Amino acid sequence: MADDLAGLTERLLAAAKAAGAEAADALAVAGESLGIEVRNGALEHAERAEGIDVGLRVLLGRRQACVSSSDTRPETLAAMAERAVAMAREAPEDPWCGLAAPEDLATGWDVAALDLEDTSPLPAPAELEAAARAAEAAAAAVPGITLMEAAGASWSRSRVHLAASNGFSGGYRRTSHALQAVAITGEGTGMERDYAFESRTHRADLPEPEAIGRLAGERTAARAGAGKPPTGAFPVLYDERVASALIGHLVSAINGTAIARGASWLKSAMDEAVLPAGLDLVEDPLRPRVGGSRPFDGEGLPVARRVLVADGVLRSWTLDLATGRQLGLPSTANAVRGPSSPPSPAAGNLALTQGALDRDALMAEAGTGLLVTAMLGASINPTTGDYSRGASGFWFENGQIVRPVNECTIAGNLGEMLMTIRPANDARPWLGRVVPSLLVEGLVIAGD
């Protein structure tokens, strides 16, 4: 129960005080999960897990230390506190560490409005197996599919509680239901694979297994006979499935840790254009039924909708308390943490302004180029923005897909790339990162 986690964190705080900590915060995370995987119509793997992790951060002046354990016995909690205080005494000083001021803490949040927990009966193993079998059968039935790599169904439930000596205490729960299928077409060195995956906080929102399986099969069959594209400078259209990775490079570059270290190609870009005019990038951690939503951040601060980029112009870094203090700015309530580590900044639910055209219309306007549906590997220079990634997808000519392609590399500079993007209108609103397909002009493609 949530009350058990609350009591656990309070006992950790009491142990830290008794051990000599000047300030402390404690995090307890409990979870359970069940996953089923099938292959060729037979049960391949079944896994059930339950566990709890507790973490304690203690502060002695400007020194801090973190310890964690999965053992919640009273004697273990006391030993954790003593060890953490001893470690903090030997730790180097960190002039930026510290808890939030009591007057800045979140109060009166509405967990029910976030609707992150599915309270309907959780699926039994037999139900998950049946869903996985249905997804696999639907994928295998698509003409051109030669082999199924896997199909699976899973659910999980987690509970989080954070408490600190500054008076904060709060927790919440979330659930997740997921389905996936991975199919293969071709044989030997000519094999190609693709997948479909869907995840929701509520089971009622999850698509039918047959739809997920059929989509995996259709995506895979379309990749049969893939070869290398030509080498040269061409438009590149990032499919909606991978477009969020491109925006993710922007988000990483405005992270407070990178900015405070001076290790970002956008370190001097505040109030300058980083995207085309008319585009906004907005974070909203209070979206209902979205897995990345939360009522407060990892330091107990209230979260709210904020604008990172407005009309193409950069307006905000992503900060926790420590990076904010280092930069002389308030936290943007973006602290995240696990039981074994101190807080660090990270952006959550994001949405990029969508365009007026669908993906095919953008492709028609681009004429000839590469539609990227999968990426692998990355060579990103964080200080210059130089960009290179392996890619596969489809070659299009005269606005029409003509053949699948693989084993190519796309390269450019992120600053230049992001200033040329044109968004489609196909973003999926239930994702944590709502980013549509993105057309980027003039990237260098290395293929044949």
Secondary structure, DSSP 8 states (H G I E B T S, - for coil): -HHHHHHHHHHHHHHHHHHT-SEEEEEEEEEEEEEEEEETTEEEEEEEEEEEEEEEEEEETTEEEEEEES---HHHHHHHHHHHHHHHHHS---TT-----GGGS--S--HHHH-----S----HHHHHHHHHHHHHHHHTSTTEEEEEEEEEEEEEEEEEEEETTS-EEEEEEEEEEEEEEEEES-GGG-EEEEEEEEESSGGGS--HHHHHHHHHHHHHTTTT-B----EEEEEEE-HHHHHHHHHHHHHHTBHHHHHHT--TTTT-TTSB-S-TT--EEE-TT-TT-TT--SB-TTS-B---EEEEETTEE---B--HHHHHHHT----S-EE--TTS--EE---SEEE---SS-HHHHHHHH-SEEEEEEEEEEEE-TTT-EEEEEEEEEEEETTEEEEEEEEEEEEEEHHHHHTT-EE-S---TTSSEE---EEEEEEEEE--
